Amino acid sequence: MAEASELAKLEGDVETAEMITVDPSLVLLLKLQQAGVVEPYVLFRSADAGIAQDYANYRARNRAKLEQYLDHFVVPPALGGTGNVLRETARH
């Protein structure tokens, strides 16, 4: 995730900030890095066979991070909502 950290530094530089903020893929990477969910993004969106086979172990150790990624980047809460309706319903 060193690339995302470097990208965050570049965003803070007046000379390079505009280049970063106009590229949607770089904006997404920054948002993922700031939220601490780059790993779940890679796992769900870019996994090869090697990464996919590590899923069960990663899920066991990082379930909250996976849920955070899914809640905020895959199925964001509805406007005015209090969170993931399906997850809230499942808990009750």
C-alpha positions in Angstrom: 0.0 0.0 0.0 3.0 2.2 -0.3 1.7 3.5 -3.6 -1.4 4.8 -1.9 0.7 6.5 0.8 2.8 8.2 -1.9 -0.4 9.2 -3.7 -1.7 10.9 -0.5 1.5 12.9 -0.3 1.2 14.0 -3.9 -2.4 15.1 -3.2 -1.1 17.4 -0.5 1.3 19.1 -2.9 -0.2 22.1 -4.7 1.6 21.3 -8.0 0.4 17.7 -8.2 -3.0 17.8 -6.4 -5.0 18.7 -9.5 -3.6 15.9 -11.5 -4.7 13.4 -8.9 -8.2 14.9 -8.2 -9.2 14.7 -11.9 -8.4 11.0 -12.3 -11.3 8.9 -10.9 -9.1 5.9 -10.4 -6.6 7.9 -8.3 -9.4 9.5 -6.3 -10.9 6.1 -5.6 -7.5 4.8 -4.5 -7.1 7.7 -2.1 -10.5 7.2 -0.6 -9.8 3.5 -0.2 -6.5 4.2 1.5 -7.9 6.9 3.8 -10.6 4.5 4.8 -8.1 1.7 5.4 -9.8 -0.7 3.0 -7.4 -1.1 0.0 -6.9 -4.8 0.9 -10.6 -5.7 0.8 -10.8 -3.8 -2.6 -8.0 -5.9 -4.0 -9.5 -9.0 -2.6 -12.9 -8.5 -4.1 -12.1 -6.7 -7.3 -8.7 -7.8 -8.4 -8.1 -11.2 -6.8 -6.1 -13.8 -8.8 -6.1 -17.5 -7.7 -3.4 -16.9 -5.1 -5.2 -14.0 -3.5 -8.5 -15.8 -3.7 -7.2 -18.8 -1.8 -6.2 -16.5 1.1 -9.8 -15.2 1.4 -11.0 -17.5 4.2 -8.0 -16.7 6.5 -8.2 -13.0 5.7 -11.9 -12.9 6.4 -11.4 -14.6 9.7 -8.9 -11.9 10.8 -10.4 -8.9 9.1 -14.2 -9.3 8.9 -14.9 -5.8 10.2 -12.7 -4.3 7.5 -14.4 -6.3 4.8 -17.8 -5.2 6.1 -16.6 -1.6 6.2 -15.5 -1.8 2.5 -18.8 -3.4 1.4 -20.9 -0.9 3.5 -19.1 2.2 2.2 -17.9 1.4 -1.3 -20.1 -1.4 -2.7 -23.5 -0.9 -1.1 -23.4 2.6 0.5 -26.3 3.5 2.9 -29.3 5.1 1.4 -29.6 8.9 1.8 -30.9 9.6 5.3 -30.4 5.9 6.2 -28.7 4.7 9.3 -26.6 2.0 7.8 -26.9 -1.2 5.9 -30.5 -2.1 6.1 -29.9 -5.8 5.3 -27.3 -6.2 8.0 -29.4 -4.3 10.5 -32.4 -6.5 9.7 -30.3 -9.7 10.0 -29.1 -8.7 13.5 -32.6 -8.4 14.8 
